[in-house]
Amino acid sequence: MKGIKANEYWIKLYEQVDAAVKDFVVLFDFFKDDDATEEETKAAYTAALEMSSLFNERP
């Protein structure tokens, strides 16, 4: 049962990171078309990086 809980943790984390990266990609496309600000784009990039750094932690 402990293994299942650990797997659930990693799956949820993956889904959160995936969503953050997808948000950044969409926002970057808007930025290239001058529909988003540089600050918004940097914030999304930073959020995606911070989320991905969680993969280095233990559940």
Backbone hydrogen bonds, N-H to C=O, Kabsch-Sander energy under -0.5 kcal/mol:
donor,donor_aa,acceptor,acceptor_aa,energy
5,K,1,M,-2.0
6,A,2,K,-2.1
7,N,3,G,-2.3
8,E,4,I,-2.5
9,Y,5,K,-2.0
10,W,6,A,-2.1
11,I,7,N,-2.4
12,K,8,E,-2.6
13,L,9,Y,-2.4
14,Y,10,W,-2.6
15,E,11,I,-2.4
16,Q,12,K,-2.2
17,V,13,L,-2.6
18,D,14,Y,-3.0
19,A,15,E,-2.1
20,A,16,Q,-2.2
21,V,17,V,-2.6
22,K,18,D,-2.4
23,D,19,A,-2.4
24,F,20,A,-2.1
25,V,21,V,-2.5
26,V,22,K,-2.3
27,L,23,D,-2.5
28,F,24,F,-2.9
29,D,25,V,-1.9
30,F,26,V,-2.1
31,F,27,L,-2.5
32,K,28,F,-2.5
33,D,29,D,-1.2
34,D,31,F,-1.9
35,D,30,F,-3.3
36,A,30,F,-0.6
41,T,37,T,-2.0
42,K,38,E,-2.8
43,A,39,E,-2.3
44,A,40,E,-2.1
45,Y,41,T,-2.2
46,T,42,K,-2.8
47,A,43,A,-2.3
48,A,44,A,-2.2
49,L,45,Y,-2.4
50,E,46,T,-2.7
51,M,47,A,-2.3
52,S,48,A,-2.2
53,S,49,L,-1.6
54,L,50,E,-0.5
54,L,51,M,-1.2
55,F,52,S,-1.4
56,N,53,S,-1.5
57,E,54,L,-1.7
